[in-house]
Amino acid sequence: MNIAERLLEDKVYSKAGILAVAKYACTSAERFEALMQCFLSGDYRLAQRAAWCLSWAAKMKRGMIVPHVPTLVAQLERKDVHFAVLRNSMRILEMINIPEALHGDVMNACFGFIEDYETPAAIKAFSLTTLFNLAKYYPEIKPELKLLIEDRFDNESAAFKSRAKKILQALNQA
């Protein structure tokens, strides 16, 4: 299977199609690398579709994404990518152990996403969870995270509020 061709062949891509490509990509390091190259593609639609696929592949075989974590973090700073690339990068980062050397970059990106009113809700929600996970290593960010949530809460989406309530509850219990 040519992953790029498969991702682009359907006019409307489905979860079933994405899962099939993700499973295929998880069968070898070479195939996973091919999926990563699609994710990094300059082709807007290919990168968008590969991003969703990559998040499923990372969920299926977390060990395969580990060598690519610096690449995911580098995507967070880009302004020229589809929001799907940012959303799925954050989705992956919220579910893995981020290498310590990347903690600062990830925290800066997450706080930036939450502070930016233009950031889509899902990216903000994944950023909240990622920051909460990193607060276990850096308890000094807890007050800033709590303040940011409280400041943004009334003007945010239901997805943000749902995630924020759970995180605030956990922060208040700690």
N, C-alpha and C positions, 0 to 999 in steps of 0.2 A: 504494500500500500504506500502510495506517495501521500504523506500527511498533508502537505500544502494543497495538492489537488483535491483531496478528500474534503478538506475544510471549506474549499471554495466551490465545490460542485453543486451544492444545493442552494437554490435561491433563498430559502428560509431554512436555517439550520435548527435541528431539534436536539433535545436532551439525549435522546437515544443515539443520534449520530455522534454527538460530542463524547458520550460515554464509550462508544465503540473505538473512537480514535484514542481516547485516554488509555483504555485497556491495551490497545496495540502499542502505544508509546511506552507503556510500563514493562513491556516484555524484554527490552534491552536498553543499554546505555546509549547505543547509537540512535535508536528510535526516539528515545527521550530527548536526545540532543537535537534531532530533527524537529521535534515539537518546539523546543526552545528557540530554534532559529526562526520558526514561523511566528512565535511570540515577539521576537525582536525585529521582525520584518518591517520595512518601511511601508508596506502595503497595509493601509488602514484597516480594511475589512479582514484580511488574513490575520493580522495581529489581534484584532478584536475577537475573532472566533478561536484563535489559539489560546487566548488568555483564559477563556472559560474552560477549555479543554485542559489546560495546564493546571488549573486549580483542582480539577477532578483527579488528574494524574497524581498530583502531589498528595492528595488525600488518600489515594489508593496505595501509593508507595512513597512514603515520606522521605525515605533514605535517598531516593533518586533526585529530589529537589535540593538537597543539602549543598552540593557543589555549586549550585546556581543561585544561592541566596544573595551573594554580592550583586549579581546581575539584577535580581528582583528589587533590591534596595536602590540601585542606580536608576531604575525606572521611575521611582517615586519623585524624583526631581525634574522629570521631563514634562514639558508643557505641550509637546507636539504629538502626544499619543492619545488614543481613544480612552475614554474614561474606563472602559472595560479592562484595559491593561492595568490601570491604577487600582481599580476595585479588586481584581483577582490577585494582584500582587499583595494587597493588604489582607485579603482573605487567607492567602497562604501564610503570610507572616504572623497572623493571629493564632495559627494552629501549630507552629513549629517553635523550636528553641533557636532563637536568633543568636548567631555568634556575637560574643561580647564586643568585638572590634566594631560591629555595626550598630550597636545600641544607640549611640548618640545620633547617628544619621536617621535612624528609624524614629526615635523620639521627636527630633526636629520636624520630620515630615508629618508625623501624626498630629502634633500640635498645630502645625500649619494647615493641615486639612480641616481640622475641627474649627479653627478660627476663621477660615475662609467661607463666607456665606454662599459662594458659588459651588462649593464641593458637593457632589451628590451624596444623598443620605447614606447609602450603603458604605461608601468609602469612610464617612465619618464614624459609622457604627463599628466597622472593623478597626478603625484607628483607636476608638475608645477601648476596645478589648485588648488591642496590642499594648497600649499604654498601661492599662491595668496589669497586664502580664509582666511588663517591664518594671512596674512599681514594686514588685517583689524583690527586685535587685537594687532598685533605687527608691527607697521609701520617701526620699526628699521630694519626689515629684507628685506624691499623693495630694498635698494641699493645692498645688497648681491644677491638677486634674480635676479635683473636686470643685474648685472655684470656676474653672472653665465650663464644666458641666452645668453648674448652677447659673452661670451668666448666660449661657446659650439656650437653656432648657425651654423656655417659653416660646422661642422663635424657631424651634427645630421641628423636624418631621416625627411622625409616630415611630419610625424605626430608631431614630436617635433617642427619643424619649424612653422607649422600651429598654434599650441597651443601657442607657444612662441610669435609669432607676435601679437596675440590678447592680451596676458598678457602684453607685452611691451607697446603696445598702451595704455592699461588701466593704467599701472604704470606711463607713461609719462603724462597722463591727470590728475593724482591725485596731 
